[in-house]
Amino acid sequence: MGTTNVNRDQSLARTTGGASGFRWALLTLSLSMLLPALSTSIVNVGLPSMAEGFSASFQQVQWIVLAYLLAISSLIVGVGRLGDIAGRRRLLLVGIAIFTTATFLSGVAPTLWLLIAARASQGIGAASMMALSMAFVAETVPKPRIGRAMGLLGTMSAIGTALGPSLGGLLIAGFGWRAIFLVTAPLGLLTFVLARRYLPADGPTRKTGRLGFDYVGTSLLALTLGAYSLAVTLERGVFGPLSVALLLAAAVGLGLFVLAEKRVTSPLIRLKNFRDPVLSAGLGMSALVSTVMMTTLVVGPFHLSRALGIQPALIGLVMSAGPVVAALTGVPAGRLVDRLGTQRVVVFGLIGMVIGSISMSLVPISFGVAGYVISLVVITASYALFQTANNTTVMTGIRADQRGVISGMLNLSRNLGLLTGASVMGAVFAFASGATDITTALPDDVATGTRWAFALAATLVTVALGVAIGSSRSTAVRDQLNTP
């Protein structure tokens, strides 16, 4: 890190207006994490109303969700790198503006395809908000409090996920599906005003002319990630000819991307970064654990409705227990990280997830909703511990000019894990149940599918635990270096 950046980091408290400015800056970053998560979960509940309003099929309205997720997954790394070069505050403001404008346009879109286009634009803004908010933490938060700040951002993301279905249902019931966008837009405007007022100005060392931007690498990575995301979502885990072709295209694109990164002077991703065992382990564990978390969202509704016989009106309430627990655990998890160090909390969180997944796999149907909720609480609380500690590990001790792209990679690993989990774990659940149509499967068949899905989930978390233990020495060294 250059002298200018060191001086800049030391003067951030003054730039943001002291303790009060620091709190406002942290509130701004929290909103920047909450809104993308809210915009993901709030739309799903409105798909039936949108299909009816536009006289469209489910396959068509599904693109309202896919367009948003594809834009985030394809662009989040490139946006993070651009923030490193052009200035994170500047690009975050642009991202919030795009997100807010696209949210409003989604609420007034006269046709389905204009709504899909607006959602894709919303995803572009969300990619900027997600990548750069985490990168800003290392600049605005003192090292002894980074864990708590990361925990807060994780809490806000969990709150957005938990709030989406219930808030969306109330808004749709009272005002129609357009209200879910029109209510979110003012929050985006508020976030823009706060970011403009309280986030520290970009330093003089970030100039696009000096470092350059890897347009070829960014384009190749976006196409590769887009192909992979479509492959694991379009056919819902069936992996027919279209999905196989997209996976092959993604593999070819990845090879071309690696070749391109080796040839350019200022690559989008410095491949040598992956030699860092802490970074590689953190990204790999994030993807594995996110795959497992998606299992609770994919399998949960079917298990509750078919195996346990819960009424549809109560399923959302039971499902919200997970995000609520994650939200309540986030800040305490951050304090635990600041006190014990990241490595211990990562291992503790992963052990808890293994226990919760095994419990979910073995708990009998006779235990009812209580047995399911207890297992879910263990999984999600442990996930909050892991995520806070892992994010802190990855985002501390890295070069200032790499924070944006590393943050983008960390968010990307989580998104790819969620997409993969939705496809693969859903396919495992359906196959293990032995039913041709899971929506009409017998309770015992659904319970069998749940057992196998969470047995696989426990296996994946065990692999992540092995990775964590294998990288423990490198992580311990980083913790010592970052201890004030």
Rosetta blueprint (number, residue, H / E / L):
1 M L
2 G L
3 T H
4 T H
5 N H
6 V H
7 N H
8 R H
9 D H
10 Q H
11 S L
12 L H
13 A H
14 R H
15 T H
16 T L
17 G L
18 G H
19 A H
20 S H
21 G H
22 F H
23 R H
24 W H
25 A H
26 L H
27 L H
28 T H
29 L H
30 S H
31 L H
32 S H
33 M H
34 L H
35 L H
36 P H
37 A H
38 L H
39 S H
40 T H
41 S H
42 I H
43 V H
44 N H
45 V L
46 G L
47 L H
48 P H
49 S H
50 M H
51 A H
52 E H
53 G H
54 F L
55 S L
56 A L
57 S L
58 F H
59 Q H
60 Q H
61 V H
62 Q H
63 W H
64 I H
65 V H
66 L H
67 A H
68 Y H
69 L H
70 L H
71 A H
72 I H
73 S H
74 S H
75 L H
76 I H
77 V H
78 G H
79 V H
80 G H
81 R H
82 L H
83 G H
84 D H
85 I H
86 A H
87 G L
88 R H
89 R H
90 R H
91 L H
92 L H
93 L H
94 V H
95 G H
96 I H
97 A H
98 I H
99 F H
100 T H
101 T H
102 A H
103 T H
104 F H
105 L H
106 S H
107 G H
108 V H
109 A L
110 P L
111 T L
112 L H
113 W H
114 L H
115 L H
116 I H
117 A H
118 A H
119 R H
120 A H
121 S H
122 Q H
123 G H
124 I H
125 G H
126 A H
127 A H
128 S H
129 M H
130 M H
131 A H
132 L H
133 S H
134 M H
135 A H
136 F H
137 V H
138 A H
139 E H
140 T H
141 V L
142 P L
143 K H
144 P H
145 R H
146 I H
147 G H
148 R H
149 A H
150 M H
151 G H
152 L H
153 L H
154 G H
155 T H
156 M H
157 S H
158 A H
159 I H
160 G H
161 T H
162 A H
163 L H
164 G H
165 P H
166 S H
167 L H
168 G H
169 G H
170 L H
171 L H
172 I H
173 A H
174 G H
175 F H
176 G L
177 W L
178 R L
179 A H
180 I H
181 F H
182 L H
183 V L
184 T H
185 A H
186 P H
187 L H
188 G H
189 L H
190 L H
191 T H
192 F H
193 V H
194 L H
195 A H
196 R H
197 R H
198 Y H
199 L L
200 P L
201 A L
202 D L
203 G L
204 P L
205 T L
206 R L
207 K L
208 T H
209 G H
210 R H
211 L H
212 G L
213 F L
214 D L
215 Y H
216 V H
217 G H
218 T H
219 S H
220 L H
221 L H
222 A H
223 L H
224 T H
225 L H
226 G H
227 A H
228 Y H
229 S H
230 L H
231 A H
232 V H
233 T H
234 L L
235 E L
236 R L
237 G L
238 V L
239 F L
240 G L
241 P H
242 L H
243 S H
244 V H
245 A H
246 L H
247 L H
248 L H
249 A H
250 A H
251 A H
252 V H
253 G H
254 L H
255 G H
256 L H
257 F H
258 V H
259 L H
260 A H
261 E H
262 K H
263 R H
264 V L
265 T L
266 S L
267 P L
268 L L
269 I L
270 R L
271 L H
272 K H
273 N H
274 F H
275 R H
276 D L
277 P H
278 V H
279 L H
280 S H
281 A H
282 G H
283 L H
284 G H
285 M H
286 S H
287 A H
288 L H
289 V H
290 S H
291 T H
292 V H
293 M H
294 M H
295 T H
296 T H
297 L H
298 V H
299 V H
300 G H
301 P H
302 F H
303 H H
304 L H
305 S H
306 R H
307 A H
308 L L
309 G L
310 I L
311 Q L
312 P H
313 A H
314 L H
315 I H
316 G H
317 L H
318 V H
319 M H
320 S L
321 A H
322 G H
323 P H
324 V H
325 V H
326 A H
327 A H
328 L H
329 T H
330 G H
331 V H
332 P H
333 A H
334 G H
335 R H
336 L H
337 V H
338 D H
339 R H
340 L H
341 G L
342 T H
343 Q H
344 R H
345 V H
346 V H
347 V H
348 F H
349 G H
350 L H
351 I H
352 G H
353 M H
354 V H
355 I H
356 G H
357 S H
358 I H
359 S H
360 M H
361 S H
362 L H
363 V L
364 P L
365 I H
366 S H
367 F H
368 G H
369 V H
370 A H
371 G H
372 Y H
373 V H
374 I H
375 S H
376 L H
377 V H
378 V H
379 I H
380 T H
381 A H
382 S H
383 Y H
384 A H
385 L H
386 F H
387 Q H
388 T H
389 A H
390 N H
391 N H
392 T H
393 T H
394 V H
395 M H
396 T L
397 G L
398 I L
399 R L
400 A H
401 D H
402 Q H
403 R H
404 G H
405 V H
406 I H
407 S H
408 G H
409 M H
410 L H
411 N H
412 L H
413 S H
414 R H
415 N H
416 L H
417 G H
418 L H
419 L H
420 T H
421 G H
422 A H
423 S H
424 V H
425 M H
426 G H
427 A H
428 V H
429 F H
430 A H
431 F H
432 A H
433 S H
434 G L
435 A L
436 T L
437 D L
438 I H
439 T H
440 T H
441 A L
442 L L
443 P H
444 D H
445 D H
446 V H
447 A H
448 T H
449 G H
450 T H
451 R H
452 W H
453 A H
454 F H
455 A H
456 L H
457 A H
458 A H
459 T H
460 L H
461 V H
462 T H
463 V H
464 A H
465 L H
466 G H
467 V H
468 A H
469 I H
470 G H
471 S L
472 S H
473 R H
474 S H
475 T H
476 A H
477 V H
478 R H
479 D H
480 Q H
481 L H
482 N L
483 T L
484 P L
